């Protein structure tokens, strides 16, 4: 890496952060190619002694038994599009760390739990590796997308908010400076499942918590745009669009600090 100054990002949440993107004949847009020098993956679990140019599916090898383990489910995420957009506007490479678990509820991300302890361990490992390698870490951020599982169980928005903020407080204590939030989208199945309560809770969090910045609400549009592949997940084109918007807005925030 030519530029020794980097921004460290934890990519955290459930399946729509982990990435379930696919390409079909009808929905043929693939994940973008990585802009040269824009971003690198630190593989805290599978290969903690080097950096890799970001590729999709991002984080596919980063499974830890007893911690964050997404098996072989990752197929394509928003991460490459995010990193390209962030680098274009911010001019600083991203070092990304995968810490997302499909199907996870917010109560499973509480302090002392396996997922959050693993995420913090990955953050610490990345920080130590970069510092030892003479990289200057300009910022430590997290990008969070999660909440569909809480919508499935009709969790009250205020309870979701309390549990989210407990999780965030632990990440702030671990060194994260800001949480960039990607709001979830709508349920695409039949029946009465409704994610609007979680969506409104996430809006309220971003409006009132100074440590949270909403960077994309685009998932909300994907059901009516025909870009959902099943009840919960999206074609790769949707992840690209959300990642690009989120990266642009995160870089805009960073530049304005």
C-alpha positions in Angstrom: 0.0 0.0 0.0 1.5 3.3 -1.1 -0.5 5.5 1.2 0.3 4.7 4.8 -2.6 6.6 6.2 -5.8 4.6 6.4 -9.4 4.7 7.8 -10.3 1.5 9.6 -13.8 0.3 9.1 -15.7 -2.5 10.9 -18.5 -3.8 8.7 -21.0 -5.1 11.2 -24.6 -6.3 11.4 -26.6 -9.2 9.9 -27.1 -10.8 6.5 -27.6 -7.6 4.5 -24.2 -6.3 5.7 -22.6 -9.8 5.3 -24.0 -9.7 1.7 -26.4 -12.1 -0.1 -26.1 -10.5 -3.5 -26.5 -12.5 -6.6 -26.5 -11.9 -10.4 -29.1 -13.4 -12.7 -30.0 -13.0 -16.4 -32.7 -10.5 -15.4 -30.6 -8.7 -12.7 -27.2 -8.9 -14.3 -25.3 -6.0 -12.6 -22.3 -7.5 -10.8 -20.3 -6.0 -7.9 -18.0 -3.3 -9.1 -14.3 -3.8 -9.6 -12.3 -2.4 -6.8 -10.7 1.0 -7.6 -6.9 0.4 -7.4 -5.6 1.3 -3.9 -9.1 2.1 -2.5 -9.4 -0.6 0.1 -7.9 -3.7 1.8 -9.4 -6.4 3.9 -7.8 -7.3 7.2 -8.7 -11.0 7.8 -8.5 -11.1 11.6 -9.5 -14.7 11.7 -8.2 -16.5 8.7 -5.0 -14.6 7.8 -4.1 -12.0 10.4 -0.6 -11.3 9.2 -1.3 -9.3 6.0 -3.7 -7.2 4.0 -5.7 -8.3 0.9 -7.2 -6.1 -1.8 -11.0 -6.1 -1.1 -12.9 -8.5 -3.2 -16.4 -10.1 -3.2 -17.8 -11.9 -1.4 -16.2 -9.7 1.3 -15.3 -11.5 4.5 -16.2 -15.0 3.2 -13.3 -16.7 5.1 -13.8 -14.8 8.4 -15.7 -17.4 10.4 -14.9 -18.0 14.1 -16.4 -20.9 15.9 -18.0 -19.7 19.1 -18.1 -16.1 17.7 -19.1 -14.6 14.4 -19.6 -17.4 12.0 -21.6 -16.9 8.8 -20.7 -20.2 7.2 -20.6 -20.2 3.4 -23.6 -17.8 3.0 -21.8 -14.7 1.8 -22.3 -14.1 -1.9 -21.8 -10.4 -2.6 -22.0 -7.3 -0.4 -22.2 -3.5 -0.4 -18.6 -3.3 0.8 -16.7 -2.8 -2.5 -19.1 -0.2 -3.7 -18.9 1.6 -0.4 -15.1 1.5 -0.4 -14.8 2.8 -4.0 -17.2 5.7 -3.2 -15.5 6.5 0.1 -12.0 6.6 -1.5 -13.2 8.7 -4.4 -14.4 11.4 -2.1 -12.1 11.1 0.9 -8.9 10.1 -0.8 -7.9 7.8 2.0 -7.8 4.0 1.6 -10.1 1.9 3.8 -9.0 -1.1 5.7 -12.1 -3.2 6.2 -12.8 -5.9 8.8 -15.7 -8.3 8.4 -17.9 -8.7 11.5 -21.4 -9.6 10.4 -23.6 -12.6 11.2 -26.7 -13.5 9.2 -30.0 -13.7 11.2 -28.5 -12.0 14.3 -30.8 -10.0 16.6 -29.7 -6.9 18.4 -30.0 -8.7 21.8 -27.2 -11.0 20.5 -24.9 -8.0 20.0 -24.9 -7.0 23.7 -21.8 -6.4 25.8 -20.4 -9.7 27.1 -22.0 -11.7 24.2 -20.0 -13.8 21.8 -20.7 -11.6 18.7 -19.7 -8.3 20.2 -16.7 -9.8 22.0 -15.5 -11.2 18.7 -16.1 -7.9 16.9 -14.0 -6.0 19.4 -11.3 -8.7 19.2 -11.2 -8.2 15.4 -11.0 -4.4 15.9 -8.1 -4.8 18.3 -6.3 -7.2 16.1 -6.6 -4.9 13.1 -5.4 -1.9 15.1 -2.4 -3.7 16.4 -1.5 -5.0 13.0 -1.7 -1.6 11.3 0.2 0.1 14.1 3.0 -2.5 14.1 3.2 -2.0 10.3 3.7 1.7 10.6 0.3 2.6 9.2 -1.4 5.8 10.6 -5.0 5.1 11.5 -6.7 8.3 10.8 -10.2 7.2 12.0 -11.8 4.1 13.4 -15.4 3.7 12.2 -18.1 1.1 12.0 -20.8 0.6 9.3 -23.9 -1.0 10.7 -26.8 -2.7 8.9 -29.1 -4.9 11.1 -32.6 -5.2 12.3 -34.6 -7.4 10.1 -34.6 -10.3 12.6 -35.9 -7.9 15.3 -38.6 -6.8 12.8 -39.5 -10.5 12.4 -40.2 -10.8 16.1 -42.0 -7.4 16.3 -39.6 -6.0 18.8 -40.7 -2.6 20.1 -38.7 0.3 18.6 -37.7 1.7 21.9 -36.4 -1.6 23.1 -34.4 -2.0 19.9 -33.0 1.5 20.5 -31.9 0.7 24.0 -30.1 -2.5 22.9 -28.5 -0.8 19.9 -27.1 2.0 22.1 -25.7 -0.5 24.6 -23.9 -2.3 21.7 -22.7 1.1 20.4 -21.4 2.2 23.7 -19.2 -0.9 24.0 -17.8 -0.2 20.5 -17.1 3.4 21.4 -15.3 2.3 24.5 -13.2 -0.1 22.3 -12.1 2.8 20.1 -14.7 3.4 17.4 -15.3 7.1 16.7 -18.6 7.0 14.8 -21.3 4.6 13.7 -22.4 5.0 10.1 -25.9 3.5 9.9 -27.5 1.9 6.9 -31.2 1.6 7.6 -33.0 -1.7 6.8 -35.6 -2.0 4.1 -39.0 -3.6 3.9 -40.1 -7.2 4.3 -40.8 -8.7 0.9 -42.9 -11.8 2.0 -46.5 -12.4 2.7 -48.3 -12.0 6.0 -48.2 -9.2 8.5 -44.5 -8.9 9.1 -43.7 -5.2 9.2 -40.2 -3.6 9.6 -41.4 0.0 9.8 -41.1 0.0 13.6 -37.4 -0.9 13.4 -36.9 1.6 10.5 -38.4 4.4 12.6 -36.3 3.4 15.6 -33.2 3.7 13.4 -34.3 7.1 12.2 -34.7 8.2 15.8 -31.3 6.9 16.8 -29.6 8.8 14.0 -31.6 12.0 14.8 -30.8 12.0 18.5 -27.5 10.1 19.1 -24.5 12.3 18.2 -22.4 9.1 17.7 -24.6 7.9 14.8 -24.8 9.1 11.3 -27.4 7.8 8.9 -25.7 7.2 5.5 -28.3 5.4 3.5 -32.0 4.7 3.5 -32.0 3.2 -0.1 -32.9 -0.3 1.0 -36.4 1.1 1.5 -36.8 1.5 -2.3 -35.7 -1.9 -3.4 -38.9 -3.8 -3.0 -40.8 -1.5 -5.3 -37.9 -1.4 -7.7 -38.0 -5.2 -8.0 -34.4 -5.6 -6.6 -35.3 -8.1 -3.8 -34.3 -11.7 -4.5 -36.4 -13.1 -1.6 -38.2 -12.1 1.5 -35.2 -10.4 3.1 -32.3 -10.0 0.7 -31.3 -8.2 -2.5 -29.8 -8.7 -5.9 -26.2 -7.4 -6.2 -27.3 -4.3 -8.0 -29.2 -3.2 -4.8 -26.1 -3.7 -2.6 -24.1 -1.7 -5.1 -26.5 1.3 -5.0 -26.7 1.3 -1.2 -23.0 0.9 -0.8 -22.2 3.7 -3.1 -24.6 6.1 -1.4 -23.4 5.1 2.1 -19.7 5.5 1.0 -20.4 9.0 -0.4 -22.2 10.1 2.7 -19.7 8.7 5.1 -16.8 10.4 3.2 -18.9 13.7 3.1 -19.3 13.5 6.9 -15.6 12.8 7.4 -14.5 15.7 5.2 -16.8 18.1 7.1 -15.5 17.2 10.6 
